[in-house]
Amino acid sequence: MAVLLLFSACGSREARRMLDRAEAVMSEDPSEAIAILDSISDDGLSRSQRMHMELLRAEAMNLTYQSMDTLSGMEYVADYYRPFWGHSHRYMRSLYMLGCVFRDRGDAPTAIQYYQEAANQADTTQADCNFYTLCRIYGQMAVLFQKQRSPRQELEVERKAYDAAMKAKDTLAAISYYKYMAGAYYALGMKDSALTIVENAISLYTKRKEKSKAAAEMGVASDFYIKKKDFRRADSLLKQYEAYSGFFDNNGKITPGRETYYYTKGLYYQGIQKTDSAIFYYRKLLSPLIDIEDVELGYKGLMSVYHHLGKADSTLKYANLYAQANDSANILHSADEITRTQALYNYTQFRLQAEQERHHAMTNLYVAFALGVILCILMLIIYLGIIQVRHHREKVQIAEQQLHTRLSELEHQLTIKEMMDVEKEMMDSPLVNSFHEMSKSSVKKPTLDEWSQLRSFLRDKLPAFWDKLHECEPPLRIEEVDVCLLIRLQFKAKDIANLTGMSLQSISNIRRRLLQRVLSSTV
């Protein structure tokens, strides 16, 4: 039954093979991993296989940029992989995915909490530490700190992400985390440090022949040089950005979400006094499909150009539009702040609940540990007691055997035939038989006359044995002589105790002393 239950708990071998295959292709082709997971039948899956499949599905969704806000089972997956002691790679991954779920739900503080717990599962002192996942956990934390407008915390985790990526030998990821430090330095007002990082990132990408990635950073660097009024350097960077970044289609239209580039381009043309071109690029930001913050930049740029041209009407028009866009953006930011405040409240409640659960868990752990220690001590005591009893029994048996052997050797003067005849005569004698009958009861004891007869009987039958008993130094006491006689007549310890009225322990002690004295006597 145990074997059958074991096999039933293992789940489907085919499912296990497919899960292993999905995990193997996850980093290279997450879409293929999803296809493999979708092909696995739910029938016959063990609980461990179901948890593994849920974890892999979440990781594949994250890698393919699918929203994870609807995933409701990651808490159970994390609980399943929670280790009783030490660290667990899969527990680390499940906490990471749980953080991504709350990230997509807009609950940044809770997401950061899970990311931090996931990072704590990484034992960086071990050779098998999962630095590949660790650097991505820190990277996700950095993004959330950037959105929370916390540049110092962002900078701290970006550095940790960079260090982890270098230990994972993922150079491209390391450069990526390094370049993101520029935004944090810029937010802290350290613009020269930010520019240095951007230029270093361009150099690192160029050395690795990552032309498009290097060009993408040139677009960022160009903004710094425009503000420094180094328009020649800015022009070179903008051209390389447009030619090699891969963000532009054949018609020169930039990838949606990167329209801020039009404002940078407008600033450049405005700086070199090409106002028509500046107005052209600023107007490209006025599309209703573009983010309100980019629209705000477009109105700001047009207001600046027309003010420079001295056109008061146009300046006033775009100043009003800029103010309206700014108000809309502020309303949007206010809504974000309200959401962030609510998330922080939820985070505080979550931390309080987590601390209470952790306290209960630690209390239960201490109780279980104490009970385990007590149980181990009890088992040790019982074990040592059993060993002691067995050892005592073995010593008694050995002592009895040695005493019997030694007493038998005292009769060496008798021939074998004489010994057999005498032995038979002794054992069949009425006197010995009467002692055997009395030994079966602890009530009836031999009389002094019967003891005397037994001594005379043995002195007559075994004279050499009798003489040797009386050669011991110091001489044996009468009760010790009687015990020797009864042992020679093959009475058991219990029978001797019944005949003499002594306890079994006393008999054992006498036999042990007799052995030492008889063995030490000369024959």
MOKAJO-V105476 format. One record per pair of residues at least 24 apart in sequence whose ideal C-beta (glycine too) atoms are under 10 Angstrom apart, sorted by the first residue. I is the first residue (numbers start at 1). J is the second residue. D is the distance in whole Angstrom. If there is no record, write none. Layout:
i={I,I}
j={J,J}
d={D,D}
//
This chain:
i={8,8,9,9,9,10,10,10,11,11,11,11,11,11,11,11,12,12,12,12,12,12,12,12,13,14,14,14,15,15,15,15,15,15,15,15,15,15,15,16,16,16,16,16,16,18,18,19,19,19,19,19,19,19,20,20,22,22,22,22,22,22,23,23,23,23,23,25,26,26,26,26,27,27,27,29,29,29,30,30,30,30,30,30,30,30,30,31,31,31,32,33,33,33,33,33,33,34,34,34,34,34,34,35,36,47,48,48,50,50,50,51,51,51,51,51,51,51,51,52,52,52,52,53,54,54,54,55,55,55,55,55,55,55,55,56,56,57,58,58,58,58,58,58,58,59,59,59,59,59,59,61,61,61,61,62,62,62,62,62,62,62,62,63,66,67,67,67,67,67,68,68,68,68,68,68,68,68,68,69,69,69,69,69,69,69,69,70,70,70,71,71,71,71,71,71,72,73,74,74,74,74,74,74,75,75,78,78,78,81,82,82,83,84,84,85,86,86,87,87,87,87,87,87,87,87,88,89,89,89,89,89,89,89,90,90,91,91,91,92,92,92,92,92,92,92,92,92,92,92,92,93,93,93,93,93,94,94,95,95,95,95,96,96,96,96,96,96,96,99,99,99,99,100,100,100,102,102,102,102,102,103,103,103,103,103,105,106,106,106,106,106,106,107,107,107,107,107,107,107,107,107,108,108,108,108,108,108,108,108,108,108,108,108,109,109,109,109,109,109,109,109,109,109,109,109,110,110,110,110,110,110,110,110,111,111,111,111,111,111,112,112,112,112,112,112,112,112,112,112,113,113,113,113,114,114,114,115,115,115,115,115,115,116,116,117,119,119,119,119,122,124,124,124,129,129,129,130,130,131,131,131,131,131,131,131,131,132,132,132,132,132,132,132,133,133,134,134,134,134,134,134,134,135,135,135,135,135,135,135,135,135,135,135,135,135,135,136,136,136,136,136,136,136,137,137,138,138,138,138,138,139,139,139,139,139,139,142,142,142,142,142,143,145,146,146,146,146,147,147,148,148,148,148,149,149,149,149,149,150,150,151,151,151,151,151,151,151,151,151,152,152,152,153,154,154,154,154,154,154,154,155,155,155,155,155,155,155,155,156,157,158,158,158,159,171,171,171,172,172,172,172,172,174,175,175,175,175,175,175,175,175,175,175,175,175,176,176,176,178,179,179,179,179,179,179,182,182,182,182,183,186,186,186,191,191,191,192,192,194,194,194,195,195,195,195,195,195,195,196,198,198,198,198,199,202,202,211,211,211,211,211,212,212,212,212,213,213,213,214,214,214,214,215,215,215,215,215,215,215,215,215,216,216,216,216,216,216,216,217,217,218,218,218,218,219,219,219,219,219,219,219,219,220,220,222,222,222,222,222,223,223,223,223,223,223,225,225,226,226,226,226,226,226,226,226,226,227,227,227,229,229,230,231,231,231,231,231,231,232,234,234,234,234,234,234,235,235,235,237,237,238,238,238,241,253,254,256,256,256,257,257,257,258,259,259,259,259,259,259,259,259,259,259,259,260,260,260,260,260,260,261,261,262,262,262,262,262,262,262,263,263,263,263,263,263,264,265,266,266,266,266,266,266,266,267,267,267,269,269,270,270,270,270,273,275,275,275,275,276,278,278,278,278,279,279,279,279,282,286,286,291,291,292,292,292,292,292,292,293,293,293,293,293,293,294,294,295,295,295,295,295,295,296,296,296,296,296,296,296,296,296,296,297,297,297,298,298,299,299,299,299,300,300,392,395,395,396,396,396,396,396,398,399,399,399,399,399,399,399,400,400,400,400,400,400,400,401,402,402,402,402,402,402,403,403,403,403,403,403,403,403,403,403,403,404,404,404,404,404,405,406,406,406,406,406,406,406,407,407,407,407,407,407,407,407,407,407,407,408,408,409,409,409,410,410,410,410,410,410,410,410,410,410,410,410,410,411,411,411,411,411,411,412,412,412,413,413,413,413,413,413,414,414,414,414,419,422,422,422,422,423,423,423,423,423,425,426,426,426,426,426,426,426,427,427,429,429,429,429,431,431,431,431,432,432,432,432,432,432,435,435,435,435,435,435,436,436,436,436,436,438,438,438,439,439,439,439,439,439,439,439,439,439,440,440,440,441,441,442,442,442,442,442,443,444,444,445,445,445,445,446,446,446,446,450,451,451,451,451,451,451,451,454,454,454,454,454,455,455,455,457,457,458,458,458,458,458,458,459,461,462,462,468,468,468,468,469,469,469,471,471,471,471,472,472,472,472,472,472,473,473,473,473,474,475,476,476,476,476,476,477,479,479,480,480,480,480,480,481,482,483,483,483,483,483,484,484,484,484,487,487}
j={44,46,46,47,48,46,48,49,44,45,46,47,48,49,50,52,40,41,42,43,44,45,46,49,44,40,41,44,40,41,42,43,44,45,46,49,50,52,53,40,45,46,48,49,52,49,53,45,48,49,52,53,55,56,52,56,52,53,56,57,59,60,52,55,56,59,60,60,56,59,60,63,59,63,132,60,63,64,56,59,60,61,62,63,64,65,66,60,63,64,60,57,59,60,61,63,64,59,60,61,63,64,66,60,60,80,80,81,76,77,80,76,77,78,79,80,81,90,94,77,80,81,90,77,80,94,97,80,81,90,91,93,94,96,97,93,97,97,93,94,96,97,98,100,101,93,94,96,97,100,133,97,100,101,104,96,97,100,101,103,104,136,140,136,104,100,101,103,104,105,97,98,99,100,101,102,103,104,105,100,101,102,103,104,105,106,107,101,104,105,97,98,100,101,104,105,101,101,98,99,100,101,102,114,101,114,114,117,118,121,121,361,121,365,368,365,121,123,120,121,122,123,126,128,129,130,121,121,122,123,128,129,130,133,121,130,117,118,121,117,118,119,120,121,122,123,129,130,133,134,137,118,121,130,133,137,118,121,119,120,121,137,121,130,133,134,136,137,140,137,140,141,144,136,137,140,144,343,346,347,350,140,141,143,144,147,343,147,336,339,340,342,343,144,339,340,342,343,344,346,347,350,141,143,144,145,147,148,150,339,340,343,344,347,144,148,340,342,343,344,345,346,347,348,350,351,343,344,346,347,349,350,351,354,140,141,143,144,343,347,140,141,144,145,148,150,153,157,343,347,347,350,351,354,140,141,350,139,140,141,142,144,157,141,157,354,157,160,161,164,164,163,164,167,164,167,168,164,168,163,164,165,166,167,168,169,170,164,165,167,168,169,170,173,164,168,160,161,163,164,165,167,168,160,161,162,163,164,165,166,167,168,170,173,174,176,177,161,164,165,168,170,173,177,161,164,162,163,164,165,177,164,165,173,176,177,180,177,180,181,183,184,180,184,180,183,184,187,336,340,336,340,343,344,187,333,336,337,340,184,187,181,183,184,185,186,187,188,189,190,184,187,188,184,180,181,183,184,185,187,188,180,181,183,184,185,187,188,190,184,184,182,183,184,184,204,208,210,204,205,208,210,213,204,200,201,202,203,204,205,207,208,210,213,214,217,201,205,213,204,204,205,213,216,217,220,217,220,221,224,220,220,223,224,224,227,228,224,228,220,221,224,220,221,223,224,225,227,228,224,222,223,224,237,224,237,240,240,243,244,245,246,244,245,246,247,244,245,246,240,241,244,245,239,240,241,242,243,244,245,246,247,240,241,244,245,246,247,258,241,245,242,243,244,245,245,247,254,258,260,261,264,265,261,264,261,264,265,267,268,260,261,263,264,267,268,268,271,264,265,266,267,268,269,270,271,272,264,267,271,271,272,271,267,268,269,271,272,273,272,264,265,267,268,271,272,268,271,272,264,268,264,265,268,265,284,284,289,290,291,290,291,294,294,284,285,287,289,290,291,293,294,295,297,298,285,290,291,293,294,297,285,294,286,287,290,294,297,298,301,294,296,297,298,300,301,297,301,297,298,300,301,302,304,305,297,301,304,301,305,301,304,305,308,308,305,306,308,309,305,302,304,305,308,305,306,309,314,318,321,325,329,332,325,326,328,329,331,332,325,326,328,329,332,333,325,329,321,322,324,325,328,329,321,322,323,324,325,326,327,328,329,330,322,325,329,322,325,323,324,325,326,325,326,508,508,512,493,504,508,511,512,515,508,511,512,513,514,515,516,487,492,493,508,511,512,515,515,511,512,515,516,518,519,483,484,487,488,511,512,514,515,516,518,519,487,488,490,511,515,515,468,514,515,518,519,521,523,462,465,468,469,484,485,487,488,514,515,518,465,488,468,518,523,462,464,465,466,467,468,469,471,484,488,518,521,523,462,463,464,465,468,488,464,468,523,462,463,464,465,467,468,462,463,464,465,462,460,461,462,465,461,462,488,489,490,461,457,458,461,462,488,489,490,489,490,454,457,461,489,456,457,458,489,457,458,486,489,490,491,485,486,489,491,495,499,489,490,491,495,499,495,498,499,486,491,492,494,495,496,497,498,499,500,494,495,498,498,499,494,497,498,499,501,498,498,499,498,499,500,501,482,499,500,501,499,478,479,481,482,485,499,500,482,485,486,489,499,481,482,485,485,489,482,484,485,486,488,489,485,488,488,489,518,521,522,523,514,518,521,518,521,522,523,514,517,518,520,521,522,517,520,521,522,517,517,510,513,514,517,518,510,506,510,510,511,513,514,517,514,510,507,510,511,513,514,510,511,514,518,511,514}
d={9,8,6,8,8,6,9,9,6,5,3,8,7,4,8,10,8,8,10,8,4,6,8,7,10,8,9,9,5,7,9,9,7,6,8,5,9,9,8,10,9,9,9,6,9,10,9,9,10,6,5,6,10,7,9,10,9,8,5,9,9,8,8,9,6,9,10,10,7,6,6,7,9,8,8,10,9,10,10,8,5,8,8,4,5,10,10,8,9,6,9,9,8,5,10,8,9,10,5,8,9,7,9,9,9,8,8,10,10,9,9,8,5,10,9,5,7,8,8,9,9,9,8,10,9,9,9,9,8,7,10,6,6,10,7,9,10,9,9,8,9,4,8,7,8,7,9,8,6,9,9,9,8,10,9,8,7,5,9,9,9,9,9,10,9,10,10,10,5,9,7,9,10,5,5,9,8,5,8,10,7,9,9,4,5,8,10,9,9,9,8,9,9,5,9,10,9,10,5,9,9,5,9,9,9,10,8,9,9,10,10,10,8,9,10,9,9,8,9,5,7,5,8,10,9,10,6,8,9,10,8,9,5,8,10,10,9,8,6,9,5,8,9,4,6,10,10,6,6,8,8,8,9,8,6,9,8,10,9,9,7,9,9,10,6,9,8,5,8,8,7,8,9,10,10,7,10,9,10,10,9,7,10,8,7,10,9,10,10,6,9,9,7,10,9,10,9,5,10,6,8,9,10,9,5,9,6,6,10,9,7,6,9,8,8,8,8,10,5,6,9,7,3,8,8,9,7,10,6,6,10,5,9,10,8,8,10,6,9,9,9,6,6,8,8,10,9,9,10,8,7,7,7,8,10,10,10,10,6,5,10,8,9,7,9,9,9,8,10,9,8,9,8,8,9,8,9,9,8,9,5,7,8,4,4,8,8,8,8,9,4,9,6,8,9,9,8,8,9,4,9,8,8,8,5,8,8,4,4,8,8,6,7,6,8,10,7,8,8,9,9,9,8,10,8,8,8,9,6,9,8,9,8,8,8,6,8,7,6,9,9,8,8,8,8,6,7,8,9,9,10,7,9,9,8,10,10,10,9,9,9,10,8,4,8,8,4,5,9,10,8,9,7,9,8,8,8,5,10,8,10,9,6,9,4,7,9,8,10,9,10,10,9,7,10,8,7,10,9,9,7,7,8,9,9,6,10,10,5,6,10,8,8,8,10,9,8,10,8,8,8,9,9,9,6,8,9,7,9,9,9,10,10,9,7,8,9,9,10,9,10,7,9,7,10,5,8,10,9,10,10,9,7,10,9,9,9,9,10,5,9,9,6,6,5,9,9,9,9,8,10,8,9,10,5,5,8,7,4,4,8,9,10,7,9,5,8,7,9,9,9,9,10,8,8,6,8,10,8,9,6,7,10,10,9,9,6,9,9,7,9,9,9,5,8,9,9,10,7,9,10,5,5,10,9,6,10,10,8,9,6,10,10,10,7,10,5,5,10,9,9,10,9,6,8,9,7,10,8,10,10,8,7,6,10,9,9,8,8,10,9,8,10,10,7,6,8,9,5,7,10,5,9,9,9,8,10,9,8,6,7,10,10,10,10,9,8,8,8,9,7,10,4,7,8,6,9,10,9,8,10,5,9,9,8,10,7,9,10,9,7,7,6,7,9,5,9,7,6,9,9,9,5,9,6,8,9,10,9,9,9,9,9,6,9,5,5,9,6,8,9,9,5,8,9,9,10,9,9,10,5,8,8,9,7,10,9,4,6,10,8,5,10,9,9,10,9,8,8,8,5,8,8,8,9,10,8,8,10,6,8,8,9,8,6,5,10,9,5,9,8,10,8,9,6,9,8,10,10,10,6,10,9,7,10,9,7,10,6,8,6,4,9,7,8,6,8,8,10,9,10,10,9,7,5,6,9,9,10,7,9,9,7,10,6,6,9,9,7,9,8,9,10,7,8,6,5,9,9,4,8,10,10,9,8,9,7,6,10,6,5,9,9,8,10,8,10,9,5,9,10,10,8,9,7,9,9,10,5,7,10,9,9,10,10,9,7,8,8,5,8,9,7,10,7,8,10,7,9,10,10,6,10,10,8,9,10,6,10,9,10,8,7,8,9,6,9,10,8,8,9,9,7,6,8,6,8,8,4,8,9,5,5,10,10,8,7,6,10,9,8,5,9,8,9,9,9,8,7,8,6,9,6,9,10,10,9,10,10,7,9,9,10,8,6,9,8,10,7,8,7,9,10,10,9,5,10,7,8,10,10,7,10,8,7,10,7,9,8,9,10,6,8,9,9,5,7,8,5,10,8,9,7,9,8,10,10,10,8,7,9,9,9,7,6,10,8,6,9,10,10,7,5,7,10,7,9,9,6,8,7,8}
//
